Amino acid sequence: MEPERITRGLAAAPPGVSQTLWMTLLAGLALSTGLATWRVRTMEMEQAPVAKAAPMEPPRTVRRTFVARAPATGESLTTVRARLAASGGRTPAGEVDAWTMRLATAPGHREETRRALQRMRHLEPVIRAALAREGIPRDLLYLALVESSFRPAATSRVGAAGVWQFMPGTARGYGLEVGPWVDERRDPVRASYAAARHLRDLHEQLGGWHLAAAAYNCGSGCVRRALRLHGGGPGGGELRYWRIRPYLPRETRDYVPKLLAAARIARDPEAFGFGGVDGDAPLAYREVVAPGGTSLERVARWAGAPESVVAALNPHLVRGQTPPGRRWPVRVPVR
């Protein structure tokens, strides 16, 4: 079958889907039918300056080709359901539609998505600031939705923890303390800046944001192995992920479609049946320095705040007190 017959009438993106993402997904469709010689030109979004980088590091710019912010007009559960019925979920675009329906309608998934959207409002300003500092595409915010539903207390069966689900070794490599008294993987502020640096490094190593997201899930070694099996080294931009996808673990093959579906829902929750979601108030606090071994209960009494509120602001103090033998900043509510 000729490529023209497969793609005839598909050049324009469906409502609510960015042209960049659509062209990327079409590339995956072509590859899935064995058309190895077919090429789709990837549209580059305009380069945009990024907020000032960390001290001692040059400012960065990125080509924002991960998930362009698409207009929500016309995009809803109805349109997604109709496209899914037509594709059967057997194309890359169909897989994103299938994950959209699952996250928005499936028992268990829907309620978890609603709770995640509520928590997202609480942490979104902090996470966006961290991503901007390292020049990371804004929509990688939703990686935290997929990883943990924005829960600092989340712990996986393999020992990953926090909003960004860091493993202990990776966390320490990015300057986070992981110990019996302090586990900064559970600190949504410190962990968000560490995750942004980690994503920046993965992108620089692998040459694409889809590849970086896949590596965040299964590790850079896993993605490098898939690249070798496919033939060639890092690079190739966003299309490369869809080409090496058959060589990735099952969970990682689902990871990017799930991420794209989560981004679609989170950008316009009402269109997907999440109207009236009251988000938690944005994270706000001030810090006081407490002596080692000071309980959060004592700090709460001093601050005139409920202990539960102080504990929620300091999920990284895993034993409910500052580490013995050293002074430690404790977050308390803003008066």
N, C-alpha and C positions, 0 to 999 in steps of 0.2 A: 504494500500500500504506500502511495506517495505521501510525503509530508504535507503537500498542499491540500490533499483530500482530508487529512486528519484535522488540520488547523483552519480549514476554510470557515469563515464566519466567527472565528474566535479571537481575532486580533484585538478587538476592543474589550477592555476589562468589564466584568459585570458591575452593577451598581454597588458602591461601598467597598470596592477592592481597588487598591492602587495599581496603576499600570505597571510599575516596577515589579510588584509582587506577582501580578498576573503573568508577566513575561517569564519570570523565574519559574512559576509553576508549569507554564506551557513547556518550558525546557525539560522539566521532569517528565511530563507526559510523553514528549518525543523520545526521551531516553527509555521510558518504560516499554515502548513499542519497538525498540531495537533500532531506531533511526540514529545511529551513532554519528552520522555525518551531518545531521541537521544542526543548524546554528540559530540561536535566537540572540539578537542584539540586546544586551542589558542596558536599560536606560539609566543614566547616572543622574541622581538628584543634585541640585545645586550645592556646591560646597558652602558650608556655613561656619563662621568663626565660633569657637567654643569658649566658654568662660575661662578666666585665667587659671592656668594650671598650677599645680603644687609648687611651692618654693623650690628653686634649684632645678626646675624642669621647664623646658620650653613649652609655650602654648601649643596645643594640638588642634588639628582640624581633621575631620573625617568625612568620607563620602557616605551620605546617609542612605544606603541602599538596603537596609535591613527590612524595615516595614515602614513604608511611607504613611503618613497620617491621611487616611482616606475619608472622604465625605460620607456621612452616615445616611444621606438621603436615599430612600428606597431600599436600604439594607435592613432586614428584619428576619425573625424566625421564619416567616412565610417564604421570603425569597431564598433563604438558605435551604429550607426544606425542599423547595422546588428544584433547585440546582442539584441537591443531593439525590433526589429521585431520578434525575436525568443521568447523572454520572455513576450512580451506584457506589460512590465512594472509592472508585478504582483508579482515580487519577490523583496527583498531588493536590490539586484544588479541591477535589472531592473529599480527600482525607481531612483537609482543613475544615470543610463544611461538616463532616461527620463529627469531628471533635467539638465544633461549635455547638451542634445539637446536643451532644453528650453533656458538655459543661453547663448548658443552659436548661436542659429538660430532664436528664436522666435522674432517677431517684438517688439520693446521696450526693451526686455531683452538683445538682442544682443548689442545694442548701449550702454546700461547701463553697460554691462560687459566690453566693450571696454574702456569706460571712467574710470571704476574702475581699470583696468589694468594700465592705464596711471598714475592715482593717486597713485597706489600701489608703483611704483618705487620711488616716492617722500618720502613716509613714511616707506618703508620697513626696512631700516637700524635702525631707531629708535625703531620700533616695535620688530624687532628680538632681539635687545639688551635687551629690557624689558622682553621678554619671556625667554631669556637665563638666566637672573638674577634670575628668580624664578623657573627655571627648567621646563618650559612648552614646550611641543612638538612644534617644529618649524612650523608645518602646521596649528597650531591654529592662525597664522597670518591671514589666510583666513576667520576667523570668522568676522574680520572687513570688509571684502568684502561683506559678507552676511548681516551684520548689517547695513552698511551705504554706501557701495561702497567707503569707505575711505574719506568720506566728513565730515570735522569738523563742517560744518553748518547744517548737517542733524538733523531734529527734527521729532519725530514720533507723531502720533495723540494722544498718551497717555502721552506725555511730556518727553520721553527719548531723549537725545541729544548727539551730537558729534560722532566721529569716532566709539566709542565703545557703543554708545546708552545707557549711564548710566541714570537711574532714579535719581532724586535729593537725595533721602534718601540713596541709595546705594553709590552714589558718595561721599557724606559727610562721610559715614562710612569708606571710604578708603582715607580720608584726602584731598579730593578735595573741593575747595571753590565753592559754588553755591549761587550767590547773584545778586543784581541788577546791579553791576558794573563789577564783575568778575564771569565768569562761566567756571571753569576749566574742565568741561566735554568736552568743545570745544578745549581744549589745547591738540593736539595730542601727545605731549611728556608726560606731567603729567598723562593724561588719560590712556596712554598705560601702564605705570608702575602700575597704579591702577588696570587696567583690568587684568594684569598678576597676581597680588596678589589675585584678586577676583577668577580667574580661579584656582589658586593653592588651595585656600581655598575650593572651590566647589569640586575639585578632592579629597582632604583630607576628606571631609565630606561624599562623595557619593561613592568613590572607583572606579571610572572609568572616562576616558576622554570623552566618548560618553555621559555618565550621566552628567558630568560637562557642556558639551556644551548644552545639553537639559535644564539644570538648568539655564544656562546663558540666555536662551530664556524665560522660563516661571517661573523661580524662584526655589530655592531649596525646598520650601514647596510643590510646585506642583509635583516635582520629588519624594519627600518622600511619598507623598500621593499615587502616582502610584506604588511605591515599596511596600507600605502596601497592596494595593489592589491586587497586584500580589502575595504577600505572602513573608514576610521576610523583613529584613532591608537593609541598604546600603551594597555595596560590590558586588562581582561577576564579576568584570572586564568589558571588553567591550561587552561581550555577553549579559550582564544583560540589557543593554539599549534596545536591540531588543526584549527581553522578556516582558518588561514592556511597550513597545511602544503603544499597544492598549489602555492603560489607560491614555495616555497623550493627551493634547489638539491637535486638528488637526494641527495647525501651528507648534507645537513642533514636531509632528510626521514627518513633512516635513523638519524640520530644519537640522537634521544631514545628511540626503541624499543630501540636497541642499549644505551643507558645503563640503561634500565629492566631489560633482560635481564641485564646485567652485575651490577646491584644484587641482583637475585633470586638469582643464583648465589653471589655473594660473601657474602650473608647466611647461606647454609646450603650450603656447598660439598659436604658429604657426600651431601646429597639429590640432587645432580646429578653424582655419580660422581667427586668429587674428595676422597674420604676419604684420610686419611693424608698430606695435604699438610703437610710440615714447613716452617713459615714461617721466614724469616730472623729473627735476633734483632732486637729493637727498636733503632732508632738511638740510640747513646749515645756521647758524646765529651766531651772538654774542649778548651779552646783555649789555644794559646800564641802570643804575638806574635813574629813573625820579621822580621828586616830585609828590605828590598827585595832581590830577586834571590836569595833563599835557596831552594835546591832542596828538594823534598819528600824526596829521599833523605837529605839532611843532617838534616832535621827528624826523619825516622824513626830515624836512628841516635841522635840525642839522646834521643828518647823511648823507645828500646829496643823499637821495634815494626817489623814488616815494612813495607817501602816500599809494597807493594801495598795494605795496610790503610790507610795514611795517604792514599794516592792515592784510594782509594774514598771516604774521608771528605771529600775536597776535589775533587770532579769539576769544580768551577767554576774551579779553577786549571788552565786548559787547556794550559799549557806546562810543567806539572810544577814550577813554582816561583812564589814570590811576585812580584808586579809590581815592576819596578825602580823605585827612587827613593822608595819608601814602605813603611812597616811594615804588616804584614798579619796578621790572626789566622788561624792554621792549626789545624785540628782534628786531634787525636790521640786514640788509644784511651784509655778510662778505665782507670786502673790498678786 
